[in-house]
Amino acid sequence: MTSPICSHLSQITEVKTSDSDVCEECVKNNSSWVHLRVCQTCGVTLCCDSSPQKHMTKHYHHTQHPVVSSAEAGERWLWCYADESFAEYE
């Protein structure tokens, strides 16, 4: 049985994509990243929790922007930090 998606995810009507293939904060700090995520509120591209600096999670805690998408080629999913909810999209 599939659980319903949270209200934050259901409000996404068009998924923002990354204009770059870099973590903006890692570039500033001369750090490295593993995977990239795109904030669905402001469009910033930052690194995931597998990366040393975990910039997207820090961005969520600072801004309360709840939903991110994967910026990785071939991945089509969204994650809501606020509700710890996941959804795939077409």
C-alpha positions in Angstrom: 0.0 0.0 0.0 1.4 3.4 -1.0 1.1 6.2 1.5 -0.1 9.6 0.2 2.5 12.2 -0.5 2.9 15.2 1.8 1.4 18.6 1.1 4.8 20.1 0.2 5.4 17.5 -2.5 1.9 17.7 -3.9 2.3 21.5 -4.4 5.2 20.9 -6.8 3.7 21.4 -10.3 7.0 22.0 -12.2 10.3 20.6 -11.1 13.2 23.1 -11.0 16.4 21.7 -12.6 20.0 22.7 -12.1 21.7 25.3 -14.3 25.1 24.0 -13.3 26.7 20.7 -12.3 28.4 22.0 -9.2 27.6 22.6 -5.5 27.6 26.4 -5.3 28.8 26.3 -1.7 31.5 23.7 -2.2 32.9 25.8 -5.1 33.1 28.8 -2.7 34.8 26.7 0.0 37.1 24.6 -2.3 35.3 21.4 -1.1 34.1 18.4 -2.9 30.7 16.8 -3.3 29.2 13.4 -4.1 25.7 14.1 -5.5 23.7 17.3 -6.2 20.2 18.4 -5.2 18.1 21.3 -6.4 16.0 23.3 -3.9 12.4 23.5 -5.3 11.7 26.8 -3.6 14.7 28.9 -4.7 16.5 26.7 -7.3 19.9 26.7 -5.6 22.0 23.6 -6.4 23.9 22.1 -3.4 25.4 18.8 -2.3 23.7 15.9 -0.7 24.1 14.2 2.7 26.7 11.8 1.3 28.9 14.8 0.7 31.3 16.0 3.4 29.6 19.4 3.8 25.9 18.4 3.4 25.1 21.8 2.1 21.5 21.1 1.0 20.5 19.9 4.5 22.1 23.0 6.0 20.2 25.1 3.4 16.9 23.5 4.6 17.7 24.1 8.3 18.6 27.8 7.5 15.7 28.6 5.1 13.0 26.0 5.8 12.7 25.3 2.1 11.2 21.8 2.4 11.5 20.1 -1.0 14.6 19.1 -3.1 15.0 17.1 -6.3 17.9 15.1 -7.4 20.2 16.8 -10.0 21.7 13.5 -11.0 21.2 12.3 -14.6 18.5 9.7 -14.9 17.1 10.3 -11.4 13.6 11.8 -11.2 12.6 12.1 -7.5 11.7 14.6 -4.9 12.4 14.6 -1.1 10.6 16.6 1.5 12.8 17.4 4.5 9.9 18.6 6.6 7.8 15.5 6.3 10.6 13.0 5.4 8.6 12.1 2.4 9.8 10.8 -1.0 8.1 10.8 -4.4 9.2 9.9 -7.9 7.9 11.9 -10.9 7.8 11.4 -14.7 
